[in-house]
């Protein structure tokens, strides 16, 4: 179910032939690096970090390198060793419910009351352990937008974040042979080489990708940046979160924990933080709960310097609300005393919606192709042999390494101005729940005005299409959704239930306008470029579904509101704009409490979120050290 929903039938078929990867191998020596229960937790640490995920493990690693600062990382999930996690092939082996929180969204009114699984990693390594390993960053405008809400001099900008984007990853260029075979371009000046988290490349690419990339040259305005890290929208190659030396997933745990051995760095697992302790407006520690069998214990641990929430966009706002920090009316309805009335906590929820358009090329005879992995026994046998021999060939590939990331003037040259004006002039308050706080409305209005301006720019990507190298289309992603959802505590039983997640999909009708243009552009790409020579045929939606209202109906029945990139629920914005944290990532109204994860993104970047989260964490470390 999950593989089909996220990546389409092709990826599901590829996953089905992932035979060479073997069974899970236990690594008991790693268990010794984790505390065995709450009894081993010290009474206090300099820093208490909630969440051993992408951001949490990065911060803990960096803060403890001095050998002096003590850090405890508290993780709800387990330590997991599985070939499904380490496996690069297909990119989707670890996704799904196995290592994710068991959360479903509320029924989505505009999606025919469908509910959606909310995927968030529940294990050491967090979502970096189960994502599709697509190593992509946003454009320069995406990061400049974050700081713009604070004025023109914010360090949250492309120039301010580029050093951290470079520091976060260790870039290993593709092999010369494979790069030349499909014309992969890259520029190492946009990358670093000192991190333990790798951005690598497979040793094989489908030759059909070169044809699909070249077809974009037939469309006016499409750019071809020299590197995926250049901060430019366009069509380009991008690496995989993979250590190319061993051809396995590279993620927060492998890069920021497995190889370190420090007495000032502790991790306790299977422990759920229930609240942040506050004294006179200062965070002094946390309480966490462990359940073993029928016994539940609560442990208090003090933070001498700071508490850092890195529990992700679903759980960081939940912990704040459980601690009495959030919208006062919501807290009151849950029987929680309000310590800090902060209306933005849990609001501004965003994720990347996905569309499933199917166009096949009947005469696309370039081989080998992804279909040969399950339709050509000789090719599959060869692929298995070279993988077993030296970990090369098709099994070294993830979900893909080539895609289009395009702005509205490119995909909709005739309509982008009308759509931008419609967004600019709409009643922004009317797109939010009726009881929304005025500060949250003001922040949303500021975002929408920025988005309207960005629609007129070719360097804010709204459209994403991952290329397959096969005779078929890939998944389409709306990179800048305008609808905003909520993640709030369950007021009937706030401490023992998961938060209530509402994507509020398509509540801003301009989202539909954009998505209709995305469908139309994809059809144009297949039918009006050199790809028309390969006999394109539209399968879904049927080719007779062409009017805007009919395409909108198709989207309501088939759209997924999530690409598993939950963000925005503890937004870094001015407090008067519904912000939760300031530019130092400190929670408004509370001393010694920061949030560092995807929840602080005021607006989603036009890219998969993982690389940006690593950069946020790296920058946060410098902010934290500046306050030592």
Protein Blocks (a to p, Z undefined) as FASTA:
>chain_A
ZZmmmnojmlmmmmmmmmmnopadddfklmmmpcebjklpcfbdfbdcehjafklmmmmm
mmmmnomaccddddfbdcdddfklmpmgholmmgcjklgccddddddfkloopacddddd
dbehijmlmmnoiacdddfklmmmmmmmnojkbcbdfklmmmmmmmmpccddddfklmmm
nopacdfklpcckbfbdcdddfbdcfklmmmmmmmmmpghiacdfbfklopacddddddd
ddfklopacdfklmmmmmpccfkbccdehiacfbdcdeehiafbdcddddehjbccdddd
ddfkbccdfebjklmmmmmmmnopacfklmmmnopacfbdcfkgopaiacdddddddddd
fklcbdcdfklmmmcmklmmmmmmmmmmnogajklpcfbjcdcdddfklmmmmlmmmmmm
mmmmmcfklmpcfklcfklmmmmmmmmmmmmmmmmpckbcfbdcddehiacddddddfbd
fbdcdddddfklmmlcccdddfkgokamklmmmmmmmmmmmmmmmmmmmklmnopacfbd
cfklmbfklmmmmmmmmpcfbehiaghjlcccdfklopabdfkopaehiahiacddfklp
mbacdbdfklmmmmmmmmmmmmmmmmZZ
